[in-house]
Amino acid sequence: MKTLQLEMDYDFGFALFGVVSPCRDYKMAWSLNRLLGLNLIRQNELCYEMPDRQKLLIANFEHNDGHSTVRLFRNKALGSSTLKRPFLLPDIKEYDYVLQITGALQQYLNPQDLMGRLQRLTLIQYAKQFDPLTLKHKEHLLF
């Protein structure tokens, strides 16, 4: 019997930033709204079912204006998770937040300019841009 294999090519054409900040997620969203002129709105938590039947709940904020989508994720799971690695992206577990920019805003905002803006915020300790293709768990960012 002949077996067929499905091969998928995913589009990782988005800008990705890691942010270190001890502040609460809603305060981070509010600050980014003011800094970048966005309207990040809290969405339902992302829920990932792990192979050992545990759930990973991730705080999720989104701005969508028809041309661009900006998402802010808390990298660490909500609540008291008993998972060994309770992170959205365990590759960059040192970062508290993940900022994903897709669409026209990605071309409008120069990455160096955005990094400068982010680091001027007093509540952000450190920010760094990442290439999504280098991350092991990049599929967690596909919707």
N, C-alpha and C positions, 0 to 999 in steps of 0.2 A: 504494500500500500504506500502510495506517495504522500509525503507530508509537506504541507505548505507552511512557510514561516512568514509572519507579518513583521515587516521592518518599518519603523516610524522615524521620521526626522522631525524633531521638535524645534521650534523657533525660540532661541534664547537671545533674541535681539532686543534686550533691555539693559538699561544701566542699573547697576547694583552697588549699593553703598552699605557699609557696616558702620554703626554708630555706638559709641560707648557713652552711656549716660545713666546715672542712678535715679533719674526722675521717673514718675509714674507715666504709663502709656498715654493717658488722655492729655497730660501736660505736654508731652513730646509732640503729639498731634497738633495741639493748640499753637505751640511755638512754631512748628513748621508751616502751619496755616498763615501765621502772621509774617514769617520770614519770606515765604515763596508765593504768597497770594493764592493759596490753595483753599480747598474746602474738604479736608479729610474728615470723613464721617465714620464712626464706629460701625462695623459690620458684624454679622454673626461670627463667632469664633470658628477658626478652621479646626476641623477635627480629623486627625489621622489615626486610623486603626492600625496598631502595631501587631506583628505576628503573634505575640504572646497575649493577645486580646486586651491589651491596655490601650487607652486613648490618650492622644497628645492633643491638648487644646491650646491654640495659639491666638492671642489677641490680634485683631486685624482692622485696620483703618484704610479707607479708599477714597480717592478723589477721581472722578471721571467727568470730563467735559466734552466728550464726543471725539476729540482729537488726541487726547492724552489720558493715560491712566497712571496715577501715582498710588502706590500701596506702602503702608507702613506696617511692619509686623514686629511683634515682640519676639525675640529669638528664643526665649525660655518659655516653657509651657506654663499655663495658668494653674494655680492651685498647687497642692502638694503631690507631685507625681513621683511614683516609685520606680520609674524607668531609670536605667543606668545613664542614658543620655537624653534628658528631657529638653532637647533643642530642636527648633525648626531646621537649622543648618548646623549640625554638630561640627563641621569643618571649621567654622568661625565662632565657636562657643564663647570666645572672649568678648564678643560684641553683644550689646543688650538689644539693639534694634537693627532691622534690615529695612532699607528704603529701596523700593523698586520703581523705576521710571520707564514707561513705555510710550511710544508715539511721538507726536510733534514736540512736546516739551523736552524730550530727550535731545533733539537737535538744537532747540532754542537755548537750553542751559548748557553752557560749557562746563565739563566736569571739574576743571580747576576752579572756575568761578563758584560753582556749587560747593566745592570743598571749602573754599575760603569763607563762604557765607555760613556754612554749617559750623565751622570752627570758631566763628565770631560769637555764636550763641554761648552764653555763660553756662547753660545747663549741659552742654555737650563737652565731654572731656577729650574725645578723639573721634575722628571719622576717617574712613578709608574706602576707596573704590575697589571693587572686585570684578574680575572677569568671571561671569557665570559658568563658562565652559570648564574652568579649573576646579569647580566644586564637585565633590563626590555626590552630594544629596541635592543637586540642582533641580531635580524633578519635583521637589516640594514647592517650587515657585511657579509651576505651570498650572493654569486654570482654564 
